[in-house]
Amino acid sequence: MPALIAELIELKRADDSGLVAQLTHQLRQLVSTGRIDKGSVLPSSRSLARALAVSRNTVTYAFEQLAAEGYIKMSQGRRAAVAANMDERFVRTESRPAQVRQPKPILSPWASRLADMDWPLSYQAVFRPLRVGFADAREFPNEIWGRCLRRSAAGRGRGDQGQVNRPRLQQELRDYLQSSRGVRAEANDIFILPTAQAALTLIAATVIAPGDCVWTEDPGYPGAAAAFRAAGARVVGVGLDEQGMRPAINAVAPKVIFTTPSHQHPTGRLMSVVRRSELLAAAKPGKTWIVEDDYDGEFHYDGRPVPALQGLDTQSRVFYVGTFSKAMTPDIRLGYVVVPPALTRTVEIAQRHMGLIASAHVQEALSDFISDGHFLAHVRRMRRVYRARRDHLAERLERQLGDVLVAEIPQGGMHLVARLRDHTADKAVAQRLIEAGVEVRTLSSLSLERPRDHGLLLGFTSWRESEISAAVRTMAASLSTVRFPAVAPRRGNRAHR
């Protein structure tokens, strides 16, 4: 018995709380959680002290304290025993629910709606083909990145520790965005954040007042609607045409317009230069801000990419948001936002107030990774790899599921949309595929209002060609013998109301 109890107790000689307090606390936990049963006779103070390599007085004092609290019973000439009639309030059995009914917590209106949202997805606990939106971490040059991290940890180039946004990374990013995406900014207009979603949260907190109107694409990225609604905005969905977001003519301008012009999420459509100019014209300086999310702008496969909307803006109305999680590896957890100069000081203060601060250590490592040429080399290589995977997925779908799906081949990005023939309802198909082990996202679930579009989002960047082939075979086997409910045919796209 002494040895068994001793194995459940770990005393730390260097702990400031002292051995008596530690032993008392740990014995109390063993009794209250049922690890030592009610009525059990405890070892003698002498034998337990020997097993724990402590003085007998240490055990005696602990027993006396527990007896005073009602956890154990002590009597002259007998060994201590766990109280058989212990007050139920002292017992916290781990395997049964609490006896006292807990009051329902009062949540904010925003938090009360979280359970009803389909973002993030509830079924994404296991990483399965063909999940959307992830880079292939197996292809990342981890050895090179590790060297950059070690160099940063050694303190090279760390500079002033009070700087939240590391100047070296701001400058490297400014040069990269200017040359690759046509973004026009000064280095101190760039803010480094834990994620791109954090950038949307920061923007919303800075420019949104409760009741302000925000336009987002419909269907569109659910994280944007979540960020703006959390700030109290009234989010209005704007329909799409072949050129992307299509605002109604003469519509009253909102406070914020959120758009993904380089690769519309989720349809993959590329917004033309003409449409980008129209969107800028709808944003009145000082009254309407545009948030451009260029979440996977590094991956454009066909033709030359269209410059960023931010680079076309001559009146500083555009926030430009990006992330390194798509181009590098998901767990790097670094995003950024290029802020209009008039708001730089305000956003700098807001960033600190909200605690949206990225690791200086990782920022410095990323500075080296970019300046040494590793970032561009990796992006160029993955552009070739991902293009081949996109084409392979499209070919497999046509060959094995051409009578069920019509794949739309995007010019860039990390996923494609497969439309369902015969107006099949996408949610029933998706559920069937998820049960079979192929993870897809439905187009209808990304609509703000009543879904008009049905289809499946299929990711190709995380998966090698053999894995894509296996996933498509599974899809074909799952869908070949099942009839699914149909939906009414689409009657064309709509503008916002």
N, C-alpha and C positions, 0 to 999 in steps of 0.2 A: 504493500500500500504506500509506504513513504516514497519508494522509487517511482511509482506510477504518478503520484501527485507532483513529485519533483520534476518529472519530464514535462509537465504542463506549466511550469513556472520558470521564468527567465529573469534573474536579478542582475542588474547592472551596477557594479561597484562604483563606477564613476558618476552615476546619476545623482544630481543634487538633492533629489527627494528623499534619499536615504533608504536603507534596506527594509526597515520596518514598514514604512509607507508603501513601498513597492510590494512587499509580501502581502500586506493587508489588502491592497487594491486587487491584486491578482487572485487571491483566495475568494474575495468578495465576488469577482466576476465569475469564477468557476462555480460558485454556489448559486448565484442569481440566474445564470443561464442554464442551469440544470446539468452542467458537466459533472458535478458531484451531487448525487441524489439526496433528497430529504431523508433525514434519519441516519445517513452514513456516518460511521465512526471514523474519526480522523486519526492519523498516526500520532504517536506521542510527540511532545515537543522535542524530546531528546533525539528520537529517530529521524524526524523531519529535518531538524537542524543538521544532523550528520549528512543526510542525503543532499541538502542544499549547500553544505559547506559554510554555514553561518553559525553564530553563537546561539545557544539555547534561549537566551534572553530575547533575541530577535523574534523567534517563533512565539515565545510566551506573550510578548507585548502585542503581536499581531492577533493571537487568539483572544486575548482579553478585549481588544478593540472590537473584534467581530462579535464577541459575546455581548458587549454593551449595545451593539447595534441590532441584536436579535437574530443574527445569521446562524450562530452556533450556540450550543448549550454546554456549560462547564459545571462540574460538581466535584467535590473533594473525593479523591481516590479513584476517579474514573477518567477515561480519556474523553476529550472533547468530541462532540458529534454535531452534525448539521441539524438545525432545528427541524423537527417533524411538522410543526404547526406554524411554519414561517408565514408572515403576512404576505398575501398574494401580490401586494404592491411591490415587494422586493424581488419578485420572480420575473425574469424576462426570458421565457423559453423561446429559443430561436426558431423552433419548428412550428409554432402556432401563432396566429394573429393576436394582436393586442386585444385585451378584453374591453378596454375603454374605447368607445366610439369617438373617433377624432373628428372635430368640426371641419367642414369643408372650407379650404382656404379661399379667401376673397382675392380674386385676380383682377388685373387691369383689363379693360375692354379688349386691348390688343392680345394679351396672353390668353384670354378666354376663347379666342378664335383659332388658336394655334392647332388644336386637336383636329379641326375640320379641314386643315390645309393638306394638300398632297405634295408638300415640299418641306424638308427633304423626304424622299420616298421611304415608306416604312419597310419595304421588302429588300432593302439594299444591304442587309447584314453580311451577306456572302458575295464576294466579288466574282461575277460570272459573265461569260460572253453573252451578249454583245453590249455590255454597259456603255452608256454614252458619256463622253466628256473627259476621259482620262488619258493621259499620256502613258506610254509603255515604259514603266520604271526599269524594266530589264535592259533597255537600250541606253540608259543614262550612264555617262562616264563617271561612275561613283569614285573610282580611284583618284581621278583628277579633282573632282569636287572635294574629296576628303583632304587632299593636299591644301586646297584653298581654305578649308575650315581650320586645319591645323595651323596654317600660317596666320590666320586671323586670331586664333586663340593665343598665339604667342605674342600678340599685341602689335603686329606690324600695321602701321597706318591707322591706328585706332583714333588718335587725335583727341579732341575735346569730348569727354564722355557725356557732356550735357546736351549734345546735339542729337535730337531724336531721329532726324533724317540725315543719314551720313552723306556729307558733301561729295565724296568720291563716287558713290553710287548714283547720286543725283546727276552728276556731270556725265558719267558713263551712259546713263539711261537717256539723258537729254540728247546726246550725240547719236545714240542708236535710233531713237524714235524719229529724230529729224531725218536721218539718212534712209531709214527703212519704211517709215510710214508718213513722212511729210509733216510731222507734228512740229509746231512752232511754239517754243517756250524757253524760258530761262531755267537754269538748274534749280533755283530756289522755288519755282512754281510746282515742283514735283514732290509729292508726299509718298513716303514708303509706309505701307500698312500690312497688317498680318494676312489679309486676303482682299480680293476684289470686292467681296460682299461687304467687308468693313469699309471700303471706299464708298459704296452706295449708302451705307448707314451714316457715314460722316457727312456726305453731301446732303442727305435728307435732313439731318439735324441742323445743318447750317442754313439752308434756304427755305425749308418748308415750315409754314405755320398751319395749325389745325384748320382743316376745311379747304386748303389750297387744292387746286386741280392739277393732276399729273396725267399726261398721256403716256401710255406704254403700248407696245405692239401687241396685237391680239390675233393669233396666239403669240406668246412671248415668254420671256424668262421669268419664272415665278419669284425668284429672289428679289427682283427689282420691285415688284408690287409689294412684297413683304416689307422691304426696307422703307418704302414711302408710306405705306399704311401705318407702320409703327410710329412714324412721325406725325400721324394725324391727317395725312393727305386723302383726298378723294380720287381714287385711281380710275381712269376711264380707258377702256380698250379702244385702240385705233386699228381698223382693218388693214389688210395687206392686198397688194396686187403683185404683178410680176416684178416690179421694181422695189418692193418692200413696203414700208409704212406709207399709208395714203391718207393724209389728213383731208377733211372736207374743206372745200373752198369757202373762204370767209368765216371759218369757225373762230369762235372767241379763243384767243391764245391762252394756254394754261400757264402755271407757274414753272413747270418742268416738263420737258419732252425727253423720254428715255427711248433710245434706239440702239440697234446693233447693225449698223449699215454695211459692214464689210462681209458679214456672214450671218444673216438674220437668224436669230434663234427663235424657233427651231427649224424653219423651212430651208435655211441655207441660201436664201436669195441675196443677190448683191444689189445694193442700192446704187442707181445710176448717179452720175454727176449732176444731171438735171434735177433729179429728185432731191439730192442733197442741198442744192441751191434753194429749192422750194422750201425745204424744211428750215433752212437758215432764215429765209425771208419771213417765215411764220413766227420766229422768235424775236420779239421786240427787245432791243438792248435795255437792260436794267429791269425788265419785267418778266421775261421768260428765259430760262436756262435750258440748255440741251446737255444731256448726259449721254455720251457716246461710249458704249461698252465694246471694246475691241478684244474680246476675251480669247480668241484664237487667231488673231490676225497674222501670226507668223506662218500659218499654213495655208498658202494659196498655191494651187497646183496648175491651173490653166490660165495662160496669158499673164499680163502684168497686173498686179493688184492696184485697185483704185486708192489714191491717197486718203488719209483720214479726213473725216468731216471737220475735225478741229483745225486742220491745216488750211481749209478753205474759209474759215471764219475770220473776218477782218475786224470784228467788233467785240471779241473776247466774251462770247456767250457760251462756250462749250467746255464742259468737264470731259476729259479723256481718261477712261478707266482701262487698266490692263492688269494682267497677272503673269507670274512666272510659273504657276502650277501646270499650265498646259504645255508650255514649251520645254520645261525641264522635267520635274517630277512632282507629283501631287503633294508630297509631304514637305516641300520646301516652305510652304505657307508664307509667300510674299506676294503682295499686290501693290498697285500704285495708282495714283490719280494725278493728272496734270490739271492744275486749278487756274481759272482766269485770274490774272494779276490783281484785279480789284478785290479779290476775296482771299488772297494768300495769307495775310496777317490774321484774319478771322479764322480761317481753317487751321492755321498753325496753333492757335489757342484752343480751338475746339478739339483738335487731335489729342492734345495733352489732357484736357478735361475729361474726355471720354476714354482715355487709356488705350487708344488704338495705336499702339507702338510696336514696331517690329524689332526683333533682336539686332542689336548693333553688331554682334559677332557674325551673324549670318549676312547682314548687309555688307560688311567689309569683305567677307569671303566671296560674295557675289560680284563685288567690284573687281576683284582679281579675276574671277571666272570670265567676266566680260572683257576686261582690258587685255587679258592674255590671249583672246581670240577663241576660247573654248565654247562660249555661248553660241556665237555665229556658226562655228563649225558643227556643233550639235544640231542646231536648227536646220541647217542646210542638208545634213545627212537624214534627219528625220522627215524632212519634206519629201525626199525621194522614197523613203520607206513607207510613209503614210499614203502617198499617192498610189504606190503599188498595192497597198492593202485596200484602198478605196476601190480601185479597179477590179481587184480580185473579188471583193464582196459583191459588187455590181454584176460581175460575170456569173458568179455562183447563183445569185438570186434569179437572174434571167434563165439560167439553164435548169434549175431545179424547182423554182417557184414562179415561173413566168406566167402561169395561168391563174395565180392567186394575187401576186403583187406586181406593182410597177415601180421600179426604183428611180428616184430623181437624183441624178448625179451632180453633186455640188462642185463648184469651182474651187472651193477650199473648205477648211473646217475639219472636224473630227468625227462627224457622223453623217449619215444620209437618211432621207425620208423615203419610206416605201409605202406607196398608196395601195389601198386594198381595192381590188376589183369588186364589182357587183355591190358597191356601197356597204360593205361589211362593217359592222360595229367594231372599232379597234380594241375596246377594253376587254371584250370576251376573247379575242384572239391573243391579246397580250397576256391575259391570265393563264391561258392554255400554255403559252410558250414559257412563261415563268415557272410553271409547275413542271415543265419538261427540262428546265435547266438553262434556258436561254433568256437573258434579261433584256427586255425592250421597254421603251417608254412610249406612251400613246400621245398622238398629236392632240386628241380631243381634251386630254387632261391639262393642257397648257393654255386653254382658252379662258379668258376672264369671264365671259358671259356664256350663253348657250353655245355649245360647240357646233361649228359649221364644218370643220375639217376633221377627217378621220385618216389615220395612217400610223405607221410605226417608225420610231427613231431607232436606228441601228448604228452602234458605235463600231468603228473599225481601227482606231489608232492603238488601242491597248492589246490588240490580238494579232498574233502571227497568222500567216495564211493558212497553215494547217488547222489552227484553232477556228478560224473563220469557216473553213470548209466543213469541219465537224459540226459547228453550230447551225449552218444552213441545212445540213443533212437532218439534224434534229428537228429543225423547223418544218422541213418538208414532211417528215414522218408524222409530226404532231398535227399538221393541218390538212393532211391528205384525205382523211376519212370523216371529218367533222364539218357539220354545217353550222354556221353562226348566224345570229340575228342580223338583219340589215337595218340601215338607217336611211332616212330620206335623202335623195340626191342633193348635192350642193347646188345652190342657186347663185353662185358667184360670191365674190368677196364683198365686204361692206366697209364703209368708212365708219368712224366713230359717230356716236349720236350726240 
